Amino acid sequence: MCLSRWLSLSIAVIYILFFILSFVFSGESYETSKEDLFEGALGLVFWLALSLGCIWFGEELGEGLLGAEFGLVSSKSPGWAVQLMGWILLLLPAGLFLWHLFGAEK
């Protein structure tokens, strides 16, 4: 595996660990229903799959597999652009958290 795959996978594992730890150590004051837990886990898995898919398979996705047949895509996207969007999707929550933690006015 190349460096970008290892790095993105390690970031995804960190997100999953934070998700699990946020429910384990949430305390007695905030009770979470199983439905909320399932919706959060499903959203996390979908978001990570989309992000990692763009990073790992950017070249293949950039070729416009289905859209070119029906005229929805006029030209191929460069693979680096698809991978860049995957990195933006993957790092956006961490950036927003850091901005809220350090940059937002309180």
N, C-alpha and C positions, 0 to 999 in steps of 0.2 A: 504494500500500500504506500502511496506517496504521502508526503508530509501534510498536505492539505486535508487528506482523508483522516489521518490520525488526529490532527489538531481539531477538526470539526467534530469528530466522534468524541473526543475528550470533553469538548465544550458541551455537547449534548448530554453526556453522562453527568456532568456537573449540574446542568439544568434539572435532570431527573432526580438527582440526589437532593437538590434544594426543594423540589416539589414534594418529595417524600418527607424530608425533615420538617417542612412547614406544617404538615399535618400531624406528624408525630409529636412535635414540641409546640403545638399551638396553644396549649394550656386549657384549663377548664372553662375559661370565660367564653370561648368561642367554640360552639359545637357545630360540626359540619355533617350534613346528611350524606348518605351514601350516594345519592343522586348528584349532589354537588361535586363530590370526589370523582365520580365517574365522568362527569362532564369536563372537569378540569384535566383529568388524565387523558381523555379522548382528544381534547383540544391540544394538549401538549404533544401527543403522539403525532397528530396530523401536522402540526406546525414544524416539528422536528423532521418528519418525513419529507415535507416539502423543501425545507431548507437543505437538508443533507442530500436530497435528490438533485437539487440544482447544483450543489457543490461537486458532488461525486460524478454526475452524469451530464455536466454542462455542455460538453461537445455534442453528445447525442441529442439532447433536448434543443440545442440551438439550431439543429438542422430542420426543425419544423416538420416533424414526422407526419402529422395528420393534416395540419392547416394548409400545407402547400397543395394538397390534392384538391381541395375545395376552393382555392383562391383566397383563403383567409389571410395568408401570409405571402407578401410579395417577394421577400428575399430571406435568406438564412440569417439567423442571428449569430454573432461570433460567440464561441463557447466561453470565452473569458467574461463576456457580459452576463451570461446566464450564471456563471459561477460567482461573479461579483454580487448579483442580486441575491444569491443564496447566502453569501456571507453577510450581507446587509440584513436579511431576514433573521439569520441566526444570532447576530450580535445586537440587534435592535433592543430586545428586552434588557440586556445587561447595560447598554448605554443609557436607556431610560431610567433604570434603577440607579445608576451612578449619578446621573443628572439630578434625579430627585433627592438623592442622599447628600450630594455636595453642592449642587448648583442652584437648586430651587430656593427661592426666598421663603423663609419660615415665618 
